[in-house]
């Protein structure tokens, strides 16, 4: 299914309901496309609703984009970020809905840590301001039909 820019799979809102971060989970980046292609399709909608950050999540990579600067901050390994929340040995064959659940758990752990160990990539995401931005946020939308 092709990405629709009418919604994101996951939104993190601040305490006043203002969207801060959106995530689009894709099974695989299609041949000839890059994470930038998916980001570009979501960028306009992200700007309209005022998102600061956009995550483009595939089985291999999580790309973290700064919407205001039209810039990719970093590219993270999906396996490293999500493995602590998964019972699967390998995420390469994980379905999109399962990845969405894992992304939610990871984001919830970044918002309000619930495990003894720090969430994967917390230090890197803190350095770019993502953790501070979503610190008091809440995951509001769980839409399991996007990509």
N, C-alpha and C positions, 0 to 999 in steps of 0.2 A: 504494500500500500504506500502510495506517495505521501510525503509530508504535507500536511495542511497547516497553513500559518494562522488558522483561526483559533488554535489552542495549543497548549503545551501539555505534556504528560504530567508534569508536576510543577506546582507553583509554591514558592515560599513567600508568605506575606508577613509584614511587620504587625505589631500589636494593634495598629489602626486599620488593618486590612489592605495596606498598600503593597502591591507586588514588588518583590525585591529580586527574586531569582526564578528563572524558568528552566526546566529541563526537558529535552526532547530525546527520547530513547529510541534508537534504531537498531534493528537486528544486525545488519551489516551495512557498511558504507558501500553503496552500489558501485560497480565497475565504472570508472571514469569520473566518479564524484569524489569529493573530499568532504571533511567535516565543514569546511568553509561553504560548500554548496548548500548544506543543510542550514548552516548558520544564516547565510544570506536569505534563504527562504523565510526564516523566522524573524529576521532582524526588524522588519517594519512593524510587525505586530508587537514585538518586544518593546520597541520605542513607544508605540501608542499606549501601552499599559504601564510604561515607566520602569521597566526592568533595568536593574543595574548589571546583572550577570545572566548569562545563558550557558547552560551545559549541553553539549551535544555528546550523547553517550552511545557508544557502540560496544560490541563484545570485546574489542581490543583497547579502545581509547576513550577517555573522557576529556573532551576539549572544553576549556573554561574561557569564555569570551566576555570582554568588557563591551557592553552595548554602546555606551556613550562615546567610546574611542574607536569603535569598529576594529577592535584589536583582540587577538587571541593571547591571553595571559600565559597559558601553559597547556600542555598535553600530558595527561596522567594515564597510567596503566590501569585499565578497568579491573583486571584480576587482583592487583594489589589493593585497590580502593575498596572493592566489594567482597573479597574473599572472606574477611572476618565475619560477615553477616550471612554467609551461604553454607549450606550443607553439601553442596556439590563439590567434587574434587576439581572440576574444570568448568569454567564459565563459557568456554568456546561454543557449546551447543545450547546454552541457556536461551529460553524463549524471552521475547521482549517483555511480557508481563512480569516474569520472574526478575528480570533486570530492573524493572521499574520499582518493584518492591525493595530490592536491595539498595537502589539509589535512595529511596525514601528513608530506609534505616540508616544509611550512611549520613544523609543530610540531617536527620533527627539527632544523630550522635554528634554532629558538628554544632548543631543548635544548642543542645543540652546533653552533654556527655553522660551516658548511662553505663558505660563500661569502664573497668579499671584502667585499661590501656587507652592512650589517646587515639582518636580515629585516624586511619591512614590519611596521609597528606595534610594533616591539620596544620603543620608548620608552614608548608608552602602556601596553603590557602589563607592562612593568617597574614602572611607577608604581603599578599595582594589585596587584603582588605575584605575578602569574602566572608571569613568567619565573623568578623566584627559586624559586617552588614546584616547577616542573618541571625545574629546571636539571640535576639529576643523574638525571632520569627516563629511561624508555625506553618506546617504543610497543610494547605487548604484544599487543593484540588488533586484528586486521584482519578485521572482519566486514562483508562486502559484500552485505548483503541486508536492510537495515533499512527505509529509507523510500523 
